[in-house]
Amino acid sequence: MADERVLLRQLQQWLTLRRQLLGPRAYVEMPQSSVPQETPQPGMPSSSPTPAHALGADHLLPRRDLPRVRMPEIRAEADLFSTLPAWQQSRSLEELYEHIHTCTACPLGLTRTNFVFGTGNPRAEIVVVGEAPGAEEDARGEPFVGAAGQLLTRMLQAIGLQREEVYICNILKCRPPNNRRPTPQEVATCRPYLWKQLELIQPAFILALGATAAAALLEREERISQLRGRPIPLQGMIMVVTYHPAALLRNPQWKRPAWEDLQLLRRLYDAYRQQAQQ
């Protein structure tokens, strides 16, 4: 794996070029009233945090004083002067849930037991994004509650985070039959809901679990080996990609690289928090 400092320096150069092309508003902004207040700082791991300047990350990290995330525009075929759907005007996660939990925009809405919206801190700095609900999640209406969810809890705890401190959700809100992989049409239908969640939460970091989740967010297909191990800028956030916990249960040999990804996320998060305190 390439040296982390080299990767961060390359990312910093990319962001500099992006600012030159897009101007000073390279980070997508929302009205200030939409930005949530700061969250309590989570517990720190036993090792001391790495200074931001040592990572070369002080210019690539999201700025806490600027709104970051805005839902990408949806190319609707309706009249240009029509009003936005009610769910797009939601001002809280609770309001968004009330608008979309009865969704039947794709066939999965007709076969689900429960709509699996998401859970956790509504002002989280880190959002964990998985692929789709499984059987236990469909039965309980909560993401990551089965064996993979228990492993995810341990993964977060290993870097000093509790489930309650982050926000956890999936690309799809309804379970695909037999836990099959989501189709492109299902992802395209459900992705706007995820982006609205991110817009309301305003996180600094995304932990994408698996290639399907990463591809849905990036809107392009890449092997996970090409995505993991490095920070990826995404709509004013930083995304770290790692293996899905379900894949780790099937392939224990991937746990070591997954641990490296989690450590990268923790170092970036510590650098971000240190930057915010300066």
C-alpha positions in Angstrom: 0.0 0.0 0.0 1.3 3.5 -0.9 2.6 5.7 1.9 -0.4 7.4 3.6 1.3 10.8 3.5 1.8 10.6 -0.2 -1.8 9.8 -0.7 -2.9 12.7 1.4 -0.5 15.0 -0.4 -2.0 13.9 -3.7 -5.5 14.5 -2.4 -4.5 18.0 -1.2 -3.2 18.8 -4.7 -6.4 17.5 -6.2 -8.5 19.8 -3.9 -6.3 22.7 -4.8 -6.9 22.1 -8.5 -10.6 21.7 -7.8 -10.7 25.1 -6.0 -8.9 26.7 -9.0 -11.6 25.2 -11.4 -14.6 25.8 -9.2 -13.6 28.9 -7.3 -13.6 29.5 -3.5 -16.9 27.7 -3.0 -15.4 24.3 -3.9 -17.2 22.8 -0.9 -20.9 22.7 -1.5 -22.7 24.9 1.0 -26.2 24.9 2.5 -27.9 27.8 4.3 -26.3 28.3 7.7 -29.6 27.5 9.5 -29.3 23.9 8.1 -26.0 23.2 9.8 -26.4 21.2 13.0 -24.6 22.1 16.3 -21.4 20.4 17.3 -21.7 16.9 18.7 -20.1 15.8 22.0 -16.6 14.4 21.3 -16.4 10.6 21.3 -14.0 8.7 23.4 -10.4 8.7 22.2 -8.4 5.6 21.5 -5.4 4.8 23.7 -2.9 6.2 21.2 -2.4 10.0 21.0 -4.0 11.7 18.0 -1.8 12.5 15.0 -1.4 16.2 14.3 -3.2 17.4 11.2 0.0 18.9 9.7 1.9 15.6 10.2 -0.7 13.9 7.9 -0.6 16.8 5.5 -4.3 16.8 5.9 -5.1 20.3 7.3 -6.3 21.6 3.9 -8.2 18.5 2.7 -10.3 18.0 5.8 -13.8 19.3 5.9 -14.2 22.6 7.7 -16.5 22.6 10.6 -17.4 26.3 10.2 -18.8 25.7 6.7 -21.9 23.8 5.7 -20.7 20.8 3.6 -23.3 18.6 2.1 -26.2 19.3 -0.2 -28.3 16.7 -1.9 -27.4 16.4 -5.6 -30.0 17.8 -8.0 -32.5 15.2 -9.3 -33.2 15.5 -13.0 -36.9 15.3 -12.9 -39.0 15.1 -16.0 -41.7 17.2 -14.4 -42.3 20.8 -15.2 -39.3 23.0 -14.2 -41.6 25.3 -12.2 -43.2 22.5 -10.2 -42.6 22.4 -6.4 -40.2 20.0 -4.8 -41.7 16.8 -3.4 -42.5 17.1 0.3 -39.8 14.7 1.3 -37.1 16.9 -0.3 -38.3 19.8 1.8 -37.8 17.8 5.1 -36.0 19.7 7.8 -35.3 16.8 10.1 -34.7 13.1 9.9 -37.9 12.5 11.7 -39.8 14.5 9.1 -38.0 12.7 6.2 -38.9 9.4 7.7 -42.6 10.3 7.9 -42.6 11.2 4.2 -40.8 8.2 2.9 -41.4 5.2 5.1 -44.4 4.1 3.1 -42.4 4.3 -0.2 -43.4 1.9 -3.0 -41.3 3.5 -5.7 -39.8 0.2 -6.6 -41.0 -3.4 -6.1 -39.0 -3.9 -2.9 -41.6 -1.7 -1.2 -44.2 -4.3 -1.8 -42.2 -7.2 -0.3 -40.5 -5.7 2.8 -41.6 -6.3 6.3 -40.2 -3.0 7.6 -38.7 0.1 6.1 -35.2 0.3 7.4 -34.4 4.1 7.6 -31.3 4.4 9.8 -30.3 4.8 13.4 -27.8 6.7 15.6 -26.7 10.3 16.2 -28.7 12.7 14.0 -25.7 15.2 14.2 -23.0 12.6 13.7 -19.7 13.6 12.2 -19.3 10.0 10.9 -22.0 8.2 8.9 -21.7 4.5 8.2 -23.3 3.4 4.9 -24.0 -0.2 4.1 -25.6 -1.9 1.2 -29.1 -3.1 2.1 -31.1 -4.6 5.0 -30.9 -8.3 5.6 -33.5 -10.6 7.1 -33.0 -9.6 10.7 -32.9 -5.9 9.8 -36.1 -6.3 7.8 -37.8 -8.0 10.7 -36.7 -5.3 13.3 -36.6 -2.2 11.1 -33.1 -1.3 12.2 -29.8 -1.5 10.2 -27.0 -3.8 11.2 -28.6 -5.8 14.0 -27.5 -9.3 12.9 -24.1 -11.0 13.0 -22.6 -8.4 10.6 -24.0 -5.7 12.8 -22.4 -7.1 15.9 -19.1 -7.2 14.1 -19.6 -3.6 13.0 -20.2 -2.6 16.6 -16.9 -4.2 17.6 -15.1 -2.5 14.6 -16.3 0.9 15.8 -15.4 0.2 19.4 -11.9 -0.8 18.3 -11.3 2.8 17.1 -12.9 4.4 20.2 -16.4 4.9 18.8 -19.8 3.7 20.0 -22.7 3.0 17.7 -24.7 5.8 19.3 -22.0 8.3 18.3 -22.3 7.7 14.6 -25.2 7.4 12.2 -25.8 4.0 10.5 -27.9 3.5 7.4 -27.9 1.6 4.0 -28.1 2.6 0.4 -31.4 0.7 0.1 -34.1 1.0 2.8 -35.9 -2.2 1.9 -34.5 -5.8 1.8 -33.9 -7.4 -1.6 -35.4 -10.9 -1.7 -32.9 -13.6 -0.6 -30.4 -10.9 0.3 -29.4 -10.5 -3.4 -27.3 -7.6 -4.6 -29.3 -4.4 -5.3 -30.0 -3.7 -8.9 -28.9 -0.5 -10.5 -32.6 0.6 -10.7 -33.1 0.0 -7.0 -30.0 2.0 -6.1 -31.0 4.8 -8.4 -34.5 4.9 -6.8 -33.3 4.9 -3.2 -30.1 6.9 -3.5 -31.8 10.3 -3.3 -33.2 9.3 0.1 -29.7 8.6 1.4 -28.4 12.0 0.1 -31.2 13.8 1.9 -30.2 12.0 5.1 -26.6 13.2 4.5 -27.8 16.7 3.8 -29.7 16.8 7.1 -27.0 15.2 9.2 -24.1 17.2 7.6 -21.3 14.6 8.5 -17.6 15.2 7.9 -16.9 11.5 7.1 -18.5 8.6 5.4 -17.4 5.0 6.2 -18.6 3.0 3.1 -19.0 -0.7 3.8 -18.4 -2.6 0.6 -18.1 -1.9 -3.1 -21.8 -1.6 -3.6 -22.2 1.2 -1.1 -19.1 3.0 -2.4 -20.3 2.7 -6.0 -23.7 4.0 -5.2 -22.2 7.1 -3.6 -19.6 7.7 -6.3 -22.0 6.7 -9.1 -19.3 4.6 -10.7 -18.2 1.0 -10.4 -14.7 0.2 -9.0 -13.2 -2.7 -7.3 -12.9 -2.3 -3.6 -9.2 -2.9 -3.9 -9.0 0.3 -5.9 -11.0 2.3 -3.4 -9.9 1.2 0.1 -6.8 2.4 1.9 -7.2 6.1 0.9 -9.4 9.1 1.7 -11.8 10.0 -1.1 -13.4 13.5 -1.3 -17.1 13.4 -1.8 -19.4 16.4 -1.8 -17.4 18.3 0.9 -17.0 15.1 3.0 -14.2 12.5 3.2 -15.1 8.9 2.4 -13.2 5.9 3.6 -14.1 2.6 2.0 -13.6 -0.8 3.6 -15.0 -4.3 3.4 -18.6 -5.0 4.5 -18.7 -6.8 7.9 -20.7 -9.6 6.2 -17.8 -10.1 3.8 -15.3 -10.1 6.7 -17.3 -12.9 8.4 -16.9 -15.0 5.2 -13.3 -13.9 4.6 -11.4 -13.5 7.8 -8.2 -12.8 5.9 -9.6 -9.4 5.0 -9.8 -8.3 8.6 -6.3 -7.0 8.7 -6.8 -4.6 5.7 -10.1 -3.6 7.2 -8.4 -2.7 10.4 -6.0 -0.5 8.5 -9.0 1.3 6.9 -10.5 1.9 10.3 -7.2 3.3 11.6 -7.1 5.6 8.7 -10.6 6.9 9.4 -9.6 7.4 13.1 -6.5 9.4 12.2 -8.4 11.6 9.8 -11.1 12.2 12.3 -8.6 13.1 15.0 -6.9 15.5 12.6 -10.2 17.1 11.7 -11.2 17.5 15.4 -7.8 19.0 16.2 -8.1 21.4 13.3 -11.6 22.5 14.6 -10.1 23.3 18.0 -7.4 25.7 16.5 
